[in-house]
């Protein structure tokens, strides 16, 4: 689905390599978290997937990027947008229409989707994301969480096989964040490829099966979510805050009071505590 071969990139006007000889593969249907400190190269990496690099952000590029067997360097952003949907951190930056309905159909209209198919897809997406109550609202009147759902709806209306979310949990409240977890979990069951950049590791732990930690443009570790997100020392060393349960239980492991692996979820933490109870 996605393959990077020895990719390096330096933005125009800079001498700093943001990505350094990076290679990785992401299979169809995988759910992958991309983590790392600010400036580590996370967003730059994902800009490669939909052609924003090199077609929007110029610079010195080396290597090869293949998405759905297409060489991204030879494609246009428009053609890649039908394969890779990209949601930015601030949903307001992606809203182009004054009303919710027209925003959801915006991409389809630009690609000349027939009206009957467009109406069918509009109704499907509104039902799938539970947006009926927002359908006739003005986009300017929506909360950040509501805007995020509308942007996600407009992306999904194009039916991309790959969905990239860039710090999507950072601008919304806890209710909207929980709603987003439910939506992404449902999309995961549809075998869509999910690539999620986020600093909230507890949020990521509820969704992804694989985590890639990047720092200084290189992959530090690439592994199963349970393994990477319970490695407190590695996370802290790379400027990240560990998830809540591995952080809370770490002291017990240090004092050799915990033989089990560090828990990542409330359920696994509860099982450990139940073992300690008389």
C-alpha positions as a Markdown table, in Angstrom:
| # | Residue | x | y | z |
|---|---|---|---|---|
| 1 | Unk | 0.0 | 0.0 | 0.0 |
| 2 | Unk | 2.7 | 2.5 | 1.1 |
| 3 | Unk | 6.4 | 2.0 | 0.6 |
| 4 | Unk | 9.3 | 4.4 | 1.2 |
| 5 | Unk | 12.7 | 3.6 | 0.0 |
| 6 | Unk | 15.7 | 5.5 | 1.4 |
| 7 | Unk | 13.9 | 8.8 | 1.5 |
| 8 | Unk | 15.6 | 12.0 | 2.6 |
| 9 | Unk | 14.2 | 15.5 | 2.4 |
| 10 | Unk | 15.4 | 19.0 | 3.0 |
| 11 | Unk | 13.0 | 22.0 | 2.7 |
| 12 | Unk | 14.0 | 24.7 | 0.3 |
| 13 | Unk | 16.0 | 27.4 | 2.0 |
| 14 | Unk | 17.2 | 25.1 | 4.8 |
| 15 | Unk | 20.3 | 23.1 | 5.3 |
| 16 | Unk | 18.7 | 20.7 | 7.8 |
| 17 | Unk | 17.6 | 17.3 | 6.6 |
| 18 | Unk | 14.1 | 16.8 | 8.0 |
| 19 | Unk | 14.0 | 13.1 | 6.9 |
| 20 | Unk | 17.2 | 11.0 | 6.7 |
| 21 | Unk | 17.4 | 7.9 | 4.6 |
| 22 | Unk | 14.1 | 6.7 | 5.9 |
| 23 | Unk | 12.5 | 3.4 | 4.7 |
| 24 | Unk | 9.2 | 1.8 | 5.8 |
| 25 | Unk | 6.2 | -0.1 | 4.5 |
| 26 | Unk | 2.6 | 0.2 | 5.6 |
| 27 | Unk | 0.3 | -2.6 | 4.4 |
| 28 | Unk | -3.3 | -2.1 | 3.3 |
| 29 | Unk | -5.7 | -2.0 | 6.2 |
| 30 | Unk | -3.0 | -1.2 | 8.8 |
| 31 | Unk | -3.6 | 1.3 | 11.6 |
| 32 | Unk | -0.4 | 3.1 | 12.4 |
| 33 | Unk | 0.5 | 5.9 | 14.9 |
| 34 | Unk | 3.3 | 8.3 | 14.0 |
| 35 | Unk | 4.8 | 9.8 | 17.2 |
| 36 | Unk | 7.8 | 12.0 | 18.0 |
| 37 | Unk | 8.7 | 15.4 | 19.4 |
| 38 | Unk | 7.8 | 18.7 | 17.6 |
| 39 | Unk | 10.1 | 19.1 | 14.6 |
| 40 | Unk | 11.0 | 15.4 | 14.4 |
| 41 | Unk | 9.7 | 15.0 | 10.8 |
| 42 | Unk | 6.2 | 13.4 | 11.4 |
| 43 | Unk | 4.2 | 15.8 | 9.3 |
| 44 | Unk | 6.9 | 15.9 | 6.6 |
| 45 | Unk | 6.8 | 12.2 | 6.4 |
| 46 | Unk | 3.0 | 12.2 | 5.8 |
| 47 | Unk | 3.2 | 15.0 | 3.3 |
| 48 | Unk | 4.9 | 12.5 | 1.1 |
| 49 | Unk | 1.9 | 10.2 | 1.0 |
| 50 | Unk | -0.4 | 12.6 | -0.8 |
| 51 | Unk | 2.2 | 14.5 | -2.9 |
| 52 | Unk | 2.3 | 17.7 | -0.9 |
| 53 | Unk | 6.0 | 17.0 | -1.0 |
| 54 | Unk | 7.3 | 17.8 | -3.6 |
| 55 | Unk | 4.4 | 19.3 | -5.4 |
| 56 | Unk | 3.5 | 21.9 | -2.8 |
| 57 | Unk | 6.5 | 22.0 | -0.4 |
| 58 | Unk | 9.6 | 22.2 | -2.5 |
| 59 | Unk | 13.1 | 21.1 | -1.5 |
| 60 | Unk | 15.8 | 18.5 | -2.1 |
| 61 | Unk | 14.2 | 15.0 | -2.3 |
| 62 | Unk | 16.0 | 11.7 | -2.5 |
| 63 | Unk | 14.5 | 8.2 | -2.6 |
| 64 | Unk | 11.3 | 6.7 | -3.8 |
| 65 | Unk | 7.7 | 6.9 | -2.5 |
| 66 | Unk | 5.1 | 4.4 | -3.7 |
| 67 | Unk | 1.4 | 4.6 | -2.7 |
| 68 | Unk | -1.0 | 2.0 | -4.1 |
| 69 | Unk | 1.8 | 1.2 | -6.6 |
| 70 | Unk | 2.0 | 4.8 | -7.8 |
| 71 | Unk | 5.2 | 6.8 | -7.7 |
| 72 | Unk | 4.0 | 9.9 | -5.9 |
| 73 | Unk | 6.7 | 12.0 | -7.5 |
| 74 | Unk | 5.1 | 11.4 | -10.9 |
| 75 | Unk | 1.5 | 12.0 | -9.7 |
| 76 | Unk | -0.4 | 15.2 | -9.0 |
| 77 | Unk | -1.9 | 16.3 | -5.6 |
| 78 | Unk | -5.3 | 16.0 | -7.2 |
| 79 | Unk | -4.9 | 12.4 | -8.3 |
| 80 | Unk | -3.4 | 11.4 | -5.0 |
| 81 | Unk | -6.3 | 13.1 | -3.1 |
| 82 | Unk | -8.6 | 10.4 | -4.4 |
| 83 | Unk | -6.4 | 7.7 | -2.7 |
| 84 | Unk | -5.1 | 9.6 | 0.4 |
| 85 | Unk | -7.4 | 11.7 | 2.5 |
| 86 | Unk | -5.6 | 14.2 | 4.8 |
| 87 | Unk | -7.1 | 15.9 | 7.9 |
| 88 | Unk | -5.2 | 18.8 | 9.3 |
| 89 | Unk | -4.8 | 19.8 | 13.0 |
| 90 | Unk | -7.1 | 22.8 | 12.6 |
| 91 | Unk | -10.4 | 21.8 | 10.8 |
| 92 | Unk | -11.3 | 25.4 | 9.9 |
| 93 | Unk | -8.3 | 25.5 | 7.5 |
| 94 | Unk | -10.0 | 22.8 | 5.4 |
| 95 | Unk | -13.5 | 24.2 | 5.3 |
| 96 | Unk | -14.2 | 25.8 | 1.9 |
| 97 | Unk | -18.0 | 26.1 | 1.9 |
| 98 | Unk | -20.5 | 28.1 | 4.0 |
| 99 | Unk | -22.9 | 25.2 | 4.7 |
| 100 | Unk | -22.3 | 21.6 | 5.9 |
| 101 | Unk | -24.0 | 19.9 | 2.9 |
| 102 | Unk | -22.0 | 21.9 | 0.3 |
| 103 | Unk | -18.8 | 21.3 | 2.3 |
| 104 | Unk | -19.3 | 17.5 | 2.2 |
| 105 | Unk | -20.0 | 17.5 | -1.5 |
| 106 | Unk | -17.2 | 20.0 | -2.3 |
| 107 | Unk | -14.7 | 17.4 | -3.4 |
| 108 | Unk | -17.1 | 15.3 | -5.3 |
| 109 | Unk | -18.3 | 18.4 | -7.3 |
| 110 | Unk | -14.7 | 19.2 | -8.2 |
| 111 | Unk | -14.2 | 15.7 | -9.6 |
| 112 | Unk | -17.5 | 15.9 | -11.5 |
| 113 | Unk | -19.2 | 13.1 | -9.7 |
| 114 | Unk | -22.7 | 12.6 | -11.2 |
| 115 | Unk | -25.4 | 14.3 | -9.1 |
| 116 | Unk | -27.3 | 11.0 | -8.3 |
| 117 | Unk | -24.1 | 9.3 | -7.1 |
| 118 | Unk | -23.1 | 12.5 | -5.1 |
| 119 | Unk | -26.5 | 12.6 | -3.4 |
| 120 | Unk | -26.3 | 8.9 | -2.5 |
| 121 | Unk | -22.8 | 9.3 | -1.1 |
| 122 | Unk | -23.8 | 12.4 | 0.8 |
| 123 | Unk | -26.7 | 10.6 | 2.5 |
| 124 | Unk | -24.4 | 7.6 | 3.3 |
| 125 | Unk | -21.7 | 9.7 | 4.9 |
| 126 | Unk | -24.2 | 11.8 | 7.0 |
| 127 | Unk | -25.8 | 8.6 | 8.3 |
| 128 | Unk | -22.4 | 6.9 | 8.9 |
| 129 | Unk | -21.0 | 9.8 | 11.0 |
| 130 | Unk | -24.3 | 10.8 | 12.6 |
| 131 | Unk | -24.4 | 14.3 | 11.1 |
| 132 | Unk | -28.1 | 14.6 | 10.4 |
| 133 | Unk | -28.4 | 17.3 | 13.1 |
| 134 | Unk | -25.7 | 19.4 | 11.4 |
| 135 | Unk | -26.8 | 18.8 | 7.8 |
| 136 | Unk | -28.3 | 22.3 | 7.2 |
| 137 | Unk | -26.1 | 24.3 | 9.5 |
| 138 | Unk | -23.7 | 27.0 | 8.5 |
| 139 | Unk | -20.1 | 25.9 | 8.9 |
| 140 | Unk | -19.1 | 29.1 | 10.6 |
| 141 | Unk | -21.5 | 28.3 | 13.5 |
| 142 | Unk | -20.0 | 24.9 | 14.3 |
| 143 | Unk | -17.8 | 24.0 | 17.3 |
| 144 | Unk | -14.3 | 22.8 | 16.6 |
| 145 | Unk | -15.4 | 19.2 | 17.2 |
| 146 | Unk | -18.4 | 19.6 | 14.8 |
| 147 | Unk | -16.1 | 21.2 | 12.2 |
| 148 | Unk | -13.7 | 18.2 | 12.5 |
| 149 | Unk | -16.6 | 15.8 | 11.8 |
| 150 | Unk | -17.7 | 17.7 | 8.8 |
| 151 | Unk | -14.1 | 17.9 | 7.4 |
| 152 | Unk | -13.8 | 14.1 | 8.0 |
| 153 | Unk | -17.1 | 13.6 | 6.2 |
| 154 | Unk | -16.0 | 15.6 | 3.2 |
| 155 | Unk | -12.8 | 13.5 | 3.0 |
| 156 | Unk | -14.6 | 10.2 | 3.4 |
| 157 | Unk | -17.1 | 11.3 | 0.7 |
| 158 | Unk | -14.2 | 10.8 | -1.8 |
| 159 | Unk | -13.8 | 7.2 | -0.5 |
| 160 | Unk | -10.0 | 7.3 | 0.0 |
| 161 | Unk | -8.4 | 4.0 | 0.8 |
| 162 | Unk | -5.9 | 5.8 | 3.1 |
| 163 | Unk | -6.7 | 8.3 | 5.8 |
| 164 | Unk | -4.1 | 10.5 | 7.4 |
| 165 | Unk | -4.9 | 12.5 | 10.5 |
| 166 | Unk | -2.4 | 15.2 | 11.7 |
| 167 | Unk | -2.8 | 16.0 | 15.4 |
| 168 | Unk | -6.5 | 15.6 | 15.1 |
| 169 | Unk | -7.1 | 15.2 | 18.8 |
| 170 | Unk | -5.4 | 18.4 | 19.9 |
| 171 | Unk | -8.1 | 21.0 | 19.0 |
| 172 | Unk | -11.2 | 19.2 | 20.4 |
| 173 | Unk | -12.7 | 18.5 | 23.8 |
| 174 | Unk | -12.9 | 15.1 | 25.5 |
| 175 | Unk | -16.4 | 14.4 | 24.1 |
| 176 | Unk | -15.3 | 15.1 | 20.6 |
| 177 | Unk | -12.1 | 13.1 | 21.1 |
| 178 | Unk | -14.2 | 10.1 | 22.2 |
| 179 | Unk | -16.5 | 10.5 | 19.2 |
| 180 | Unk | -13.4 | 10.5 | 17.0 |
| 181 | Unk | -12.1 | 7.3 | 18.6 |
| 182 | Unk | -15.5 | 5.6 | 17.8 |
| 183 | Unk | -15.4 | 6.9 | 14.2 |
| 184 | Unk | -11.8 | 5.8 | 13.6 |
| 185 | Unk | -12.5 | 2.4 | 15.2 |
| 186 | Unk | -15.4 | 1.9 | 12.8 |
| 187 | Unk | -13.2 | 2.9 | 9.8 |
| 188 | Unk | -10.5 | 0.5 | 11.0 |
| 189 | Unk | -13.1 | -2.3 | 10.8 |
| 190 | Unk | -13.7 | -1.3 | 7.1 |
| 191 | Unk | -10.1 | -2.1 | 6.4 |
| 192 | Unk | -9.1 | 1.4 | 5.6 |
| 193 | Unk | -5.5 | 2.3 | 6.1 |
| 194 | Unk | -5.2 | 4.7 | 9.0 |
| 195 | Unk | -2.1 | 6.8 | 9.7 |
| 196 | Unk | -2.4 | 9.0 | 12.8 |
| 197 | Unk | 0.1 | 11.6 | 14.0 |
| 198 | Unk | -0.6 | 12.6 | 17.6 |
| 199 | Unk | 1.0 | 13.7 | 20.8 |
| 200 | Unk | -1.8 | 12.2 | 22.9 |
| 201 | Unk | -0.5 | 8.6 | 23.3 |
| 202 | Unk | -3.6 | 7.5 | 25.3 |
| 203 | Unk | -5.7 | 8.5 | 22.3 |
| 204 | Unk | -3.5 | 6.6 | 19.9 |
| 205 | Unk | -3.5 | 3.5 | 22.1 |
| 206 | Unk | -7.2 | 3.1 | 21.7 |
| 207 | Unk | -7.0 | 3.0 | 17.9 |
| 208 | Unk | -3.7 | 1.9 | 16.3 |
| 209 | Unk | -2.0 | -1.5 | 16.2 |
| 210 | Unk | 1.4 | -0.2 | 15.3 |
| 211 | Unk | 3.5 | 2.8 | 16.4 |
| 212 | Unk | 6.5 | 4.4 | 14.6 |
| 213 | Unk | 8.6 | 6.8 | 16.7 |
| 214 | Unk | 10.5 | 9.3 | 14.7 |
| 215 | Unk | 13.1 | 11.8 | 15.9 |
| 216 | Unk | 15.6 | 13.9 | 13.9 |
| 217 | Unk | 14.1 | 12.5 | 10.7 |
| 218 | Unk | 15.0 | 8.9 | 11.5 |
| 219 | Unk | 12.9 | 5.9 | 12.8 |
| 220 | Unk | 13.8 | 5.2 | 16.4 |
| 221 | Unk | 11.5 | 2.3 | 16.9 |
| 222 | Unk | 8.7 | 0.6 | 14.9 |
| 223 | Unk | 6.6 | -2.0 | 16.6 |
| 224 | Unk | 3.4 | -3.1 | 18.1 |
| 225 | Unk | 1.4 | -0.5 | 20.1 |
| 226 | Unk | 1.6 | -2.4 | 23.4 |
| 227 | Unk | 5.4 | -2.6 | 23.1 |
| 228 | Unk | 6.2 | 0.9 | 22.0 |
| 229 | Unk | 3.7 | 2.9 | 24.2 |
| 230 | Unk | 4.8 | 1.1 | 27.4 |
| 231 | Unk | 8.5 | 1.9 | 26.9 |
| 232 | Unk | 8.4 | 4.8 | 29.2 |
| 233 | Unk | 12.1 | 5.5 | 29.2 |
| 234 | Unk | 12.4 | 5.6 | 25.4 |
| 235 | Unk | 9.3 | 7.9 | 25.2 |
| 236 | Unk | 10.7 | 10.3 | 27.8 |
| 237 | Unk | 14.1 | 10.3 | 26.2 |
| 238 | Unk | 12.5 | 11.4 | 22.9 |
| 239 | Unk | 10.5 | 14.2 | 24.5 |
| 240 | Unk | 7.1 | 12.4 | 24.8 |
| 241 | Unk | 4.8 | 12.0 | 27.8 |
| 242 | Unk | 4.0 | 8.3 | 28.3 |
| 243 | Unk | 0.4 | 7.1 | 28.4 |
| 244 | Unk | -1.3 | 7.4 | 31.8 |
| 245 | Unk | -1.4 | 3.7 | 32.9 |
| 246 | Unk | 2.2 | 2.7 | 32.0 |
| 247 | Unk | 3.3 | 5.9 | 33.8 |
| 248 | Unk | 1.3 | 5.1 | 36.9 |
| 249 | Unk | 2.4 | 1.5 | 37.2 |
| 250 | Unk | 6.1 | 2.1 | 36.3 |
| 251 | Unk | 7.1 | 2.6 | 39.9 |
| 252 | Unk | 5.8 | -0.9 | 40.8 |
| 253 | Unk | 7.8 | -2.4 | 38.1 |
| 254 | Unk | 10.9 | -0.5 | 39.2 |
| 255 | Unk | 10.5 | -1.9 | 42.8 |
| 256 | Unk | 9.9 | -5.4 | 41.3 |
| 257 | Unk | 6.4 | -5.5 | 42.6 |
| 258 | Unk | 4.9 | -6.0 | 39.1 |
| 259 | Unk | 5.7 | -9.1 | 37.1 |
| 260 | Unk | 3.2 | -8.4 | 34.4 |
| 261 | Unk | 3.9 | -6.1 | 31.4 |
| 262 | Unk | 3.0 | -2.5 | 32.1 |
| 263 | Unk | -0.8 | -2.0 | 31.4 |
| 264 | Unk | -1.8 | 0.3 | 28.5 |
| 265 | Unk | -5.6 | 0.3 | 29.0 |
| 266 | Unk | -8.0 | 0.7 | 31.9 |
| 267 | Unk | -9.0 | -3.0 | 31.5 |
| 268 | Unk | -5.4 | -4.3 | 31.7 |
| 269 | Unk | -4.7 | -2.1 | 34.7 |
| 270 | Unk | -7.9 | -3.4 | 36.4 |
| 271 | Unk | -6.7 | -7.0 | 36.0 |
| 272 | Unk | -3.4 | -6.2 | 37.6 |
| 273 | Unk | -5.0 | -4.5 | 40.6 |
| 274 | Unk | -7.5 | -7.4 | 41.0 |
| 275 | Unk | -4.5 | -9.8 | 41.3 |
| 276 | Unk | -3.2 | -7.7 | 44.2 |
| 277 | Unk | -6.5 | -7.8 | 46.1 |
| 278 | Unk | -7.0 | -10.4 | 48.8 |
